[in-house]
């Protein structure tokens, strides 16, 4: 598949952040993010194979992320602070995009331990959600969190997500099946893609 150049990929700027898809030059920073935050992220992530922390894995993943974006399957974004543009401080992934009668996706995110509590994820997600609702014409974003993760729950509430229920044994996180609170945010200005677009 012939893909457009990197200039066509989402590149969002907020007051303190650049929120964009990664390219191959970012791979060392991505690996550093996951290695340095391994213990911090472990309670919230599935168990990672050893290869996940290797640059070779991420060179392939960065290329796959572009294919997934252009095939309307996922948008995987990385957060870079303006005062440290070469370091990744977080990720925001909009995955499992479903079209047809649905037009929804799932949101997952994480932020570096050193950057937690500074409002970076709220800032990044406000911009990313606007892009996903506007440019990608998604109608519904689903985001789920473990009940004890109060920080994540408060973040989603601030962004306007509505709690919809509890899913028992929803995801295999850190080697155990974990319950998750289900939330969603819908796009009140959603409109279908037309031939003139």
C-alpha positions in Angstrom: 0.0 0.0 0.0 1.3 3.4 -1.0 1.0 5.8 2.0 1.0 9.6 2.1 4.0 11.3 3.5 4.5 12.2 7.2 3.2 15.7 6.6 -0.3 14.2 6.3 -0.2 12.6 9.8 -1.9 14.2 12.8 0.4 16.8 14.5 -1.4 18.6 17.4 0.0 21.4 19.5 -1.3 22.5 22.9 0.0 25.1 25.3 2.7 22.8 26.6 2.7 19.7 24.4 3.1 18.3 20.9 0.8 15.4 20.4 1.6 13.3 17.4 2.3 9.9 15.9 5.9 8.8 16.3 8.4 8.3 13.5 11.5 6.1 13.5 13.7 8.9 15.0 11.5 8.7 18.1 12.1 5.0 18.7 14.9 5.5 21.3 12.7 7.9 23.3 9.7 5.5 23.2 11.9 2.6 24.5 13.3 4.9 27.2 9.7 5.9 28.2 8.7 2.3 28.6 11.9 1.1 30.3 12.0 4.0 32.8 8.3 3.6 33.6 8.2 -0.2 33.7 7.3 -0.4 37.4 5.0 2.6 37.2 2.9 1.2 34.4 3.0 -2.5 35.4 -0.2 -2.4 37.6 -2.2 -0.9 34.7 -0.8 -2.8 31.7 -0.9 -6.3 30.3 2.3 -8.3 30.9 4.8 -7.3 28.2 7.1 -9.7 26.4 10.9 -8.9 26.7 10.9 -7.8 23.0 8.5 -4.9 23.8 11.4 -3.1 25.4 13.7 -3.4 22.3 14.2 -0.8 19.6 13.7 -3.4 16.9 10.2 -4.1 18.1 9.4 -0.3 18.1 10.8 0.3 14.6 8.3 -2.2 13.3 5.5 -0.9 15.6 6.0 2.7 14.4 5.7 1.6 10.8 2.6 -0.5 11.7 1.0 2.5 13.5 1.1 4.5 10.2 -0.5 1.6 8.3 -3.2 1.3 11.0 -3.9 5.0 10.8 -4.3 5.1 7.1 -6.4 1.9 7.1 -8.8 3.5 9.7 -8.0 1.0 12.4 -6.2 3.0 15.1 -4.5 6.3 16.0 -1.6 6.0 18.3 -0.3 9.3 19.6 2.8 10.2 21.7 3.1 13.2 24.0 6.2 15.4 23.8 6.7 18.5 26.1 7.7 21.7 24.4 10.5 22.1 26.9 11.9 18.6 26.1 10.8 17.8 22.5 12.9 14.7 22.2 11.5 12.9 25.2 8.2 11.0 25.3 6.1 11.7 28.4 3.0 9.8 27.6 0.8 8.0 25.1 -2.8 8.2 24.0 -4.1 5.4 21.8 -7.5 5.4 20.0 -7.8 1.8 18.8 -10.3 -0.8 17.6 -12.0 1.8 15.3 -15.3 0.3 14.1 -17.4 1.9 11.3 -20.6 0.8 9.8 -23.5 1.6 12.2 -21.0 2.2 15.1 -18.3 4.8 14.4 -16.7 4.2 17.8 -13.2 3.4 19.2 -11.4 2.6 22.5 -9.1 5.0 24.3 -6.1 4.0 26.3 -3.4 6.2 27.8 -0.5 6.5 30.1 1.8 9.2 31.4 5.4 9.0 32.8 5.7 8.8 36.6 7.7 12.1 36.6 5.0 13.9 34.6 2.0 12.7 36.6 -0.3 15.2 38.4 0.6 18.1 36.1 -2.4 18.1 33.8 -0.5 16.9 30.8 -2.9 14.1 29.9 -6.0 16.3 30.3 -4.4 18.8 27.9 -3.3 16.2 25.4 -6.7 14.3 25.4 -8.7 17.5 24.9 -6.8 18.1 21.7 -6.8 14.5 20.6 -10.5 14.0 21.2 -11.3 17.1 19.2 -9.2 15.7 16.3 -10.8 12.2 16.6 -14.4 13.7 16.7 -13.7 16.2 14.0 -11.2 14.9 11.4 -11.9 11.2 12.0 -15.6 11.6 12.5 -15.8 9.2 15.4 -19.2 9.3 17.2 -18.3 7.5 20.5 -15.1 7.0 22.4 -15.0 4.3 25.0 -12.5 4.4 27.9 -12.4 2.0 30.8 -10.5 2.0 34.1 -10.0 -0.2 37.1 -12.1 0.9 40.0 -9.1 1.6 42.3 -7.5 3.9 39.7 -9.2 7.0 41.0 -6.9 9.4 39.1 -7.9 7.9 35.8 -11.6 8.1 36.8 -11.3 11.8 37.7 -9.5 12.5 34.4 -12.2 10.9 32.3 -14.9 12.7 34.3 -13.2 16.1 33.7 -13.2 15.3 30.0 -16.9 14.6 30.0 -17.0 10.8 29.9 -20.1 9.2 31.4 -20.0 6.1 33.6 -22.0 3.3 32.0 -21.4 0.3 34.3 -18.9 -2.3 35.5 -17.4 -5.1 33.5 -16.3 -8.0 35.6 -13.0 -9.7 34.8 -12.7 -7.4 31.8 -9.0 -7.3 31.0 -5.9 -9.4 31.9 -3.8 -6.8 33.6 -0.5 -7.6 35.2 -1.3 -11.3 35.1 -4.8 -11.1 36.7 -8.3 -10.6 35.3 -9.5 -7.1 36.5 -12.9 -5.5 36.7 -13.2 -2.2 34.8 -15.5 0.8 35.1 -17.0 1.4 31.6 -17.3 5.0 30.4 -17.9 6.8 27.1 -18.0 10.2 25.5 -20.2 10.8 22.4 -19.8 13.4 19.7 -22.8 15.7 19.7 -21.7 17.2 16.3 -21.1 13.9 14.5 -22.0 13.8 10.9 -21.4 11.1 8.3 -18.7 11.4 5.6 -20.2 12.5 2.3 -19.0 12.3 -1.3 -18.2 16.0 -1.2 -15.7 15.7 1.7 
